[in-house]
Amino acid sequence: MHSHNLQTHFRHVAVAAHSPAQSSSDNSAPGLISEMVYSEDNPWVTQFILLPLLQQLGQQSRWQLWLTPQQKLSREWLQAAGLPLAKVMQASQLDPLCTVDAMVKALQTGNYSVVIGWLTEELTDEEHLRLTIAAETGSAMGFIMRPTSNMTSGPRPRNGLKIHSSLYH
């Protein structure tokens, strides 16, 4: 096994929230911010953890927002992944310095079930707090995606689960 090649860190904080923008038929989860550090060589994090969650969230009436640095989502990939084309929005070519601000604005609107952003650096405590409050306000989920190559050995995860494995163990 190549368990040393993949480090996946899940950092999350569940926040109980109720938003007027949220419809009761959505059965939305409370606000949540989760950081996923993944290996670009092993896409299992997205295939086995993130995609099933996004498919389930796709059943809500709200949108999914993808804030991608350089890649543009393809219709073919979205369809093959079982994600609702009519409910997925993407902002690509976004300056990494603006990603957290864009996530905060999108999360707090209540228009999105999930907002996914790619960052190269770890969140500061202040950024994490801003995102948490925004997710609580909009009863939305926010996912921060970071490749392991940019990971530094910083502080321990905030209230989270840490998985070191190439495929669950």
C-alpha positions in Angstrom: 0.0 0.0 0.0 1.1 3.6 -0.6 -0.4 5.0 2.5 2.5 7.4 3.0 1.8 9.0 -0.5 -1.7 10.2 0.5 -2.6 12.3 3.4 -6.1 13.4 3.6 -7.1 15.8 6.3 -10.7 16.6 6.9 -11.2 19.7 9.0 -14.7 20.6 9.8 -16.9 22.4 12.2 -20.6 21.7 12.2 -22.6 24.7 13.0 -26.3 24.5 13.8 -28.1 27.0 11.7 -31.5 27.8 10.3 -31.7 30.3 7.4 -34.9 31.9 6.1 -33.4 31.3 2.6 -33.5 27.6 3.2 -36.7 25.7 2.3 -37.8 23.0 4.7 -38.2 20.6 1.8 -34.5 20.7 1.2 -33.6 18.8 4.4 -30.4 20.8 4.4 -27.6 20.1 6.8 -26.5 22.8 9.2 -23.6 25.0 8.1 -20.3 23.2 7.6 -16.8 24.1 6.5 -14.5 21.2 5.7 -10.9 21.3 4.4 -9.7 18.4 2.3 -6.0 18.0 1.6 -5.6 15.4 -1.2 -3.1 13.9 -3.5 -3.5 14.8 -7.1 -2.1 11.4 -8.0 -4.9 9.6 -6.1 -8.3 11.0 -6.9 -10.2 8.7 -4.5 -11.0 11.6 -2.2 -13.2 13.1 -4.8 -14.5 9.9 -6.2 -15.5 8.1 -3.0 -16.1 10.9 -0.5 -16.9 14.2 -2.3 -18.8 13.0 -5.3 -21.4 11.0 -3.4 -22.0 14.0 -1.1 -22.3 16.3 -4.1 -24.8 13.9 -5.8 -26.9 13.9 -2.6 -26.8 17.7 -2.4 -27.7 17.9 -6.0 -31.2 16.7 -5.0 -31.8 20.0 -3.2 -33.3 22.9 -5.0 -30.2 25.1 -4.3 -27.2 25.5 -6.6 -23.7 24.1 -6.3 -20.9 26.6 -6.8 -17.4 25.5 -7.9 -14.6 28.1 -7.6 -11.8 26.5 -9.6 -8.4 28.0 -10.2 -7.7 27.1 -13.8 -9.8 24.1 -14.9 -13.1 24.4 -16.5 -15.7 21.8 -15.6 -16.8 19.7 -18.6 -20.4 18.9 -19.2 -19.4 15.3 -19.9 -17.6 14.9 -16.6 -20.5 16.4 -14.7 -23.0 14.1 -16.4 -20.7 11.0 -15.8 -20.3 12.0 -12.2 -24.1 12.1 -11.7 -24.2 15.8 -10.9 -27.1 18.0 -12.0 -26.0 20.2 -14.9 -28.8 22.6 -14.3 -27.7 23.3 -10.7 -24.0 23.6 -11.1 -22.3 27.0 -11.4 -18.6 27.6 -11.9 -16.3 30.5 -11.6 -12.9 29.7 -13.1 -9.8 31.8 -13.5 -10.5 33.2 -10.0 -7.5 34.9 -8.3 -6.6 32.7 -5.3 -6.5 35.8 -3.1 -10.2 36.3 -3.8 -11.4 32.7 -3.3 -12.1 33.0 0.4 -14.0 36.3 0.0 -16.0 34.8 -2.9 -16.8 31.7 -0.8 -17.9 33.9 2.1 -20.3 35.9 -0.1 -21.7 32.8 -1.8 -22.1 30.8 1.4 -24.0 33.5 3.3 -26.6 34.0 0.5 -28.4 30.7 1.2 -28.6 30.2 -2.6 -26.1 27.3 -2.6 -26.2 23.9 -1.0 -22.4 23.7 -1.4 -19.5 26.0 -2.3 -16.2 24.4 -3.3 -13.0 26.4 -3.5 -9.4 25.4 -4.3 -6.7 27.1 -2.2 -3.0 26.6 -2.2 -2.4 27.8 1.4 -3.9 26.8 4.7 -6.7 28.9 6.0 -5.9 31.4 8.8 -8.0 31.3 11.9 -9.8 34.5 10.8 -10.6 33.1 7.4 -11.9 29.9 8.9 -14.1 31.9 11.3 -15.5 34.0 8.4 -16.3 30.9 6.4 -17.9 29.2 9.3 -20.2 32.2 10.1 -21.1 32.4 6.4 -21.9 28.7 6.2 -24.0 29.0 9.3 -25.9 32.1 7.9 -26.7 30.4 4.6 -27.1 26.8 6.0 -24.6 25.7 3.4 -21.5 23.5 3.1 -18.2 24.8 2.1 -15.3 22.7 1.0 -11.7 23.9 0.8 -9.6 21.7 -1.5 -5.8 21.7 -1.3 -3.3 19.4 -3.0 -0.8 17.7 -0.7 2.2 19.2 -2.6 1.3 22.6 -1.1 0.7 21.3 2.4 3.0 22.4 5.2 3.2 20.8 8.6 1.2 23.4 10.4 -1.1 23.2 13.4 -3.4 20.3 14.1 -6.8 20.2 12.4 -9.6 22.3 13.9 -12.2 19.9 15.4 -11.8 17.4 12.7 -11.0 13.9 11.4 -7.6 13.1 10.0 -7.2 10.2 7.6 -3.8 8.8 6.5 -4.4 6.1 3.9 -4.4 5.4 0.2 -7.8 3.6 0.4 -9.4 3.7 3.9 -6.8 1.4 5.5 
